[in-house]
Amino acid sequence: MINEKRNGHVLELEIATNELNTLDSEAFKALHSSLLKARSDDSVKTLILTGSGEKFFSNGFEPTMFIGKDFDEVCSLLQPAMDATSELLMFPRPVLSFINGHCMGVGSVLAIFTDYRIMIDGKARFGFPESQIGINFPSVPGFILKELVGIRNARSILFSGRPMKAPEALEMGVIDEAVSQEDARKRVEKYCNQFKDMALESVKGIKKSLTDYLRVPLEEMRKTDTEELARAVVSDNGQEGMRSIVERRRPVFK
């Protein structure tokens, strides 16, 4: 479900859940477990997060897990996602997203919660389709997105829900590089190698200096984010949005 590949000081975590690399509560539990294990391993200086195959980094939440569920059930299903994404955001060493395919919804949240994002320039799309499927966008990733791209770009990205090709994602500021399939791995290795001979104290200390300001707002917003997302998911429009994904059609909202 989450494949771990070790190469010296680099640990690669590969999302390998299904054909679309969608994420359910069990996948988030597995991701959280891998992150906690990596946190306690001082030989790991950097992480790579990517998707198995060449078509999908992650297509977001697995929609079937939300259909027909009540508020308490959805809150329970969301908890592992909140645990894993919080751990990823505050992971004490640099994390790079290698976006090797479509990256949508909570898959894109995972990507913006990492320190670097390299995306293959081709058929892959990057986006936040929440406005297209009738649900809200949580405050914590909203905060991070605004930090990355500014309020105007964040507003445009979220309200439109439109998926972006790599060059547009680069122009907007949500990724660091758009690269060819042939050059992608070399570019990923170059980013990771900058930490190879660096003292672990520097790696961890600098990462802490860049993320420490997030600790208080993250804790304050997390519970509210869970509850508000659950309310949106169990609403009539949220359920219609989830069914529309499964049925591969446009939703019809009330």
C-alpha positions, -999 to +999 in steps of 0.1 A: +000+000+000+029+024+009+061+009-006+093+019+011+125+021-009+158+030+007+188+045-011+215+057+013+203+088+031+171+089+010+138+070+019+112+069-009+076+063+000+055+052-029+017+053-029+006+020-044-030+016-034-049+009-067-050+019-104-057+056-094-036+056-062-067+068-043-063+070-005-086+055+021-082+055+059-061+024+058-037+040+032-033+070+055-026+048+085+001+031+065+016+064+054+015+077+090+033+046+102+060+049+075+065+086+085+068+078+122+093+051+115+114+074+093+112+102+119+130+079+144+157+069+120+186+093+121+202+078+090+173+092+069+181+128+059+154+133+032+122+117+019+107+113-015+069+109-018+057+096-052+031+073-068+034+038-083+031+035-120+033+065-144-003+077-145-012+088-110+007+103-081-026+102-063-062+109-075-072+119-040-096+104-014-112+070-023-148+083-028-165+050-021-155+051+016-177+082+022-209+072+004-238+065+027-219+073+058-231+096+087-212+125+103-195+104+130-184+077+106-169+103+082-151+120+111-136+086+121-126+079+085-109+113+082-089+110+114-061+089+099-058+114+070-054+142+095-028+123+114-008+115+083-010+149+067-001+166+099+030+144+103+040+150+067+037+188+071+058+188+103+082+161+093+116+171+107+136+166+075+131+178+040+105+160+019+102+161-019+072+152-039+080+135-072+047+141-091+049+114-117+012+114-127-021+130-120-022+147-086-056+157-074-075+165-042-059+152-011-031+140-033-023+176-041-026+184-004+001+159+003+022+175-024+019+211-011+027+198+025+062+188+012+092+211+009+099+206-029+077+195-058+090+182-091+063+174-117+067+156-150+056+178-179+033+157-200-002+144-195-003+148-157-025+173-141-023+190-107-054+204-090-079+208-062-114+198-075-133+204-042-154+231-058-164+207-086-176+179-062-195+200-037-172+199-007-152+225+012-114+230+014-098+227+048-082+257+065-048+241+071-040+233+034-057+266+025-032+284+047-002+265+031-015+271-004-017+309+003+018+308+016+030+292-016+012+311-043-004+342-027-041+349-020-050+358-056-036+326-071-049+305-043-084+320-048-083+313-085-070+277-081-096+268-054-127+284-068-122+272-103-112+237-093-095+234-127-066+210-131-033+225-142-007+212-165+029+213-152+039+246-169+008+264-154+014+248-120+050+261-122+038+296-132+013+296-103+040+286-079+026+252-066+055+232-080+093+240-081+101+224-114+084+209-145+107+183-160+107+158-188+102+121-181+137+115-191+153+141-168+129+136-138+149+111-118+182+130-122+165+162-110+150+144-080+184+130-071+200+164-074+176+178-048+181+149-024+219+149-028+222+184-014+215+169+021+238+139+018+269+153+035+251+179+056+252+174+094+219+160+106+217+189+131+217+214+103+191+194+083+167+191+112+174+226+126+168+244+094+136+224+087+124+233+122+131+270+116+110+269+084+080+251+099+079+259+136+054+287+132+029+262+119+026+242+151+001+264+170-023+272+140-021+236+129-034+223+162-060+250+165-074+244+130-072+206+128-103+197+148-124+223+130-111+211+096-121+175+104-156+185+115-163+210+087-151+186+060-172+158+074-203+180+074-196+189+037-191+152+028-223+140+044-244+168+029-267+161+000-243+179-024-212+162-009-228+128-014-238+137-049-202+148-056-188+115-043-213+094-064-204+115-094-167+106-091-176+069-089-201+071-117-178+093-139-203+120-146-209+156-138-226+162-104-260+179-102-261+200-071-292+213-052 
